[in-house]
């Protein structure tokens, strides 16, 4: 906190502002700065997680710098739209991708994927397939599907009992596509991964912050079932509970089902909604997850049809993506 205060002091004092207070409150942390204005004291709140705002205040401007469009190898929505168009027209040739599986195979083999957000911002997600001992180095179909489904819809599924910004925790964030899309949509997002994938995840989170000026996202380590890591996530949130938990392709091994659900349960409050989008990687793990989830949550609902019928998400049916929603921890 003192480091951030020092940064705020530097920015503020350059233009005659004075830092009055530092208010720590997770993703809503801010500093209060003031300056005399015709004999009156004029005050502003500057988010601690948003250095762009701090810079603009120090220069006397309230506008953000226009982000520069990033360089990407392919744009996800463009490729999926091309597949759908070819499918409707019955086009098949050597130069066109004729199935969603082929498109995602190509996605896995490029360095930087582009995702066009609904505000027309282009996010650049760098992949690193060589990440050891985990699958967090590439973007999977389920992450794309859930990002497209929740980007404009998540807010209507969440409780309105809080006036603060909604907090979302992503489990098994991988490259960070889903969490960063939600951060761009205005949610405060904590993206979590195992240590092996953290360096790469943190790189993508920092790249978004630099490109867009948004400090809505933070990356932190979380081994499922680790009380220490769970406590760290709660500290980052400044809350014991998230408003939403999102997870994709997290059901693939029997022995990880219990710690996964334990982690979800620990981060859930009475109003938390959990979204789990998966492809069936292991029939036994899949069945075990649904059985144990029913023991720990009052609501376990199958939302796959909602996902498949959502605009832009029809590919999720072909990819056999399933969506489960959990709520009401018991």
N, C-alpha and C positions, 0 to 999 in steps of 0.2 A: 504494500500500500504506500509506503514512503517513497519507493521508486516512482510510482505513478504520480504521486503528489509533486515530486521534484520535476517531472516532465511538465506537469500542468503549470507549475510556478514559472518555468522557463518560458513557455508559450505565453502565459498571461502577462508577465511583467514586461515583456518586450513592447507591449502597447499600453502600458499603464494600468493594467488590470491587477487586482490583488486576490490571491486565493484565500478564501475565508474558512472553508470547511471541506473535509473529505468524508463522504457518507458511504461506508462499505455496505453493499447489499447485493452481492452476487452479480448477476448480469445487469442489474439496475443501478450499480454503483456509479457515483458521480462526484464531481467537485463543485463547490459553489464559488463563483468568482464575482468580483464587483469592481465598479469604476465610477468615479464622480461624473455626473452629467448635469451641467447647469446647476450645481449645488445639491443635486439629489444623488443618492446612491443607487446605481443601476446594477442589478444582479442577474447572473445567468447560471444555469446548471449545465455542466459539461460532463457527459458520460465518460467514466474512466476507461471503458473498453473502446472508445471511439476517438482515436488520435486525430482523425480528419477534422472532426468538429472542434477539437482543441486548437488545431492549427488555424482554422477559419476564424475562431473567436479572437485569437491573438492578432490576426491581421485585420480585424474589424469587419469580416465578411460572414454572412450566414449561409453562403452557398457552398456546396461540396464540389470538389474537382470532378470533372466529367471523366469517368473511367475509360481507359483505352481498351479497345476490343482485343481480346487475347488471340494468340495464334493456336489453331487446333488442326488436327489431321482430318477428322470427320465430325459432323454434327449429328447427334443421335436422332433427333426428330426428322431431319432431312432424309436419312437413310431408311428409317422406318416408313416414312411416307412414300418413298420410292418403291419399297417392297409392296406396300398396299396397292399402289397404283398399278404396278405390273401384274399383281394378282387379279385385280378387277378386270384388266384388259387381256389377261391370258398371255402376257408377254413372257417369253423364255428365250434368252440368248446367253452367249458365253460371257458377255460383258456386264450382265445384270445379275443382281442377287435375287434369287427367286424364293427364298424362304427366310423367315426370321432367324432361324438357327444359323444360317450362313452369315447374316448380318452381324450377329453377336460374336460369331467366330472371328470376323474381321475386326470388330471392336476390340477384342482381346489381344489383337496383334498390332495395335497402334500405340504410340507413346502418349498422345494427348487427345482425349475425347472432349467434344464440345456439347454442352447442354443448353438449349435456348429456353430461358425462363419466361414466364408469362408476361413479365414487364419488358421483354425483348432483350434483356441482358444475356450475354453469352458467358457461361461458366466454362472454364478450362480445367478438366480433371486429368491430372497426370497419372498414368498407370505404371506399375513396377512389378511385372509378373515374376521376377526373381526373388520376391520376398520369401524368406525361408520359413518352413514349418507352419504356414497358415495360408489361407486363401484370400488374404486382404490386399493383394497386389493388383487386382483387376476389377472392373465394374461388371456386376452380374445382372442378368435379366430382371430379377426381382427388385433390385435397387432402382432401376429405371422405371419399372411399373409402379412401384409405390410412390416414387417421387412425382410422377405424372398424376397419380390419383390424389395425393394429399396436398399438392402445391396450392390449389385453390379451395380445397374442401376441408382441410384439417380444422380450421377455426370453428366451423359449425358443429363439429363433433365434440368440442371441448367445453368444459364448465365455464360459466361466466361469473363465478363467485369471486374471482380475483380481478382486481383492476390493473395489476402489473402485467408486464409482457409474459405471454405463455412460455413456459420452459419445456423443451423437448430433449430427451436423452436418446441417443442412438446407440444400440448395442451392436458390436461387430461391424463398425462403420466402414471398414476396408479403406477404399480410396477416398471416401467421404462424400460421394455424389449426393445421396439422399439428404444427409444432414445439411450440406451446403445449400442445396436447393431450398430447404425449409428456412435456413438462416437468411437467405436472400428474400424469402417471402415475409420476413419480419419477425420470426420466432427467435428466442434465445436458445441456442442449441449446444448441447454438450455431446461431442462425438467421442466414442470410446472404442478402444481396441487393445489387443494384447501387445506386449512390449515389442515383439518382432515387427509389427506393422506400424508402430507409433511414429517413427521418423518420417515415413512417407506420408502418413495421414496428416501429421503436423505441417508438413510442407504444403499440402494442398489447402489446408485451413489458412495458413499464413498468406498464401498466394491470393486467396479470395479477399482477405482483409486488405492487402496491399492494392489490389486492382480496383476494388469497389469502395474502399473506405469503410466497409462494414466490420464491426467488431461483435457481431451477433453470435459468432461461433468460437468454441474453444475445444481443443483436443486433450484428452487425458487417458491414462492407462486404466483399464478395468479387466481383470481376470474374473470371470463369472464365479460367484460364490465367495470371493475374497472380501471379508468384512472390512479390511483396511482400505481396499480400493473403492468399495461401495461408500464408505465414510468420506473418502476423498471426493467422490462425485457429488455427494450431498453438500460438502463444504464449498465446492465450486458453484453449486446452485444456490447456496445460502438457503437451502430448504431441504427437508427430509424427503420430499416427494416431487416428482415431475408432474407436469400437466399431461404429457403424452410420452410414451416410450415407443420407439420404432425399431424394427429389427428385420433384416432380410437375410435369407439363406443361412439361418443359424441352427437349423435342425438337421444334423447329419451324423451324429454319433450318440449312441445310447447313454454313454457315461457323462455326456455334457448336458443332458436334458434337465436333470435335477439342479445343478448349479445355475443354469440359465434361468429356470423358473424362480429359484431362490433370489436371484439378482433382480428379476422383474418385480417380484413381490416386495422386496425390501425398498424399492424406489417408487412403489405405488402408494397413493393415498386413496381416499374414498371417491375422488373425482377423476383419478387418472385413467386414461384410455391407452391400451397397448395394441399396436398394430404389428402383426407378424406376417410377412410375405415370404413364402418359400416355394421351392420346387422339391418334390419328394426325392431326397438323396438316399434315405434309408427308411424302409417300410417300418422297421421295428422302432426306430427313434421317432418317427412321425406319429405312430400310434401311442407310444409312451408319452410324448409331449401332450397330446390331446387328453389322455387319461389323467395325467398329473395336473394339467391345467384346470380340468374340471373340479379337482379336489381343492385347488387353491384360489379359484376365482368364481364369483357368483355368475358371471356372464362369460361364455365362450361361444362366439358366434362365427359362422362361416360366411364371409363376405366376398367370396370369389366371383359370384355373378355380378355384384356391384362393381368390382374391379374390371372385369372383362367388358362390361357395357359402358364404362366411363369413357368420355371422349379421349381419343388418342391411345387408349389402353387395350384395344382389341388384340394386339400382338400377345398380350399376357395369356390369353386362352390357348393360342398355338404353342406357347412355351410351357404350358401347364403350370402357370404360377397360381398358387392358392393364397388367399388372404384370410387370416383369422384375427378376430378382435376380442380382447380380454378386458374385463373390468370388474370392479367389486372384489378386491382382495379379501380373503376370508382367513 
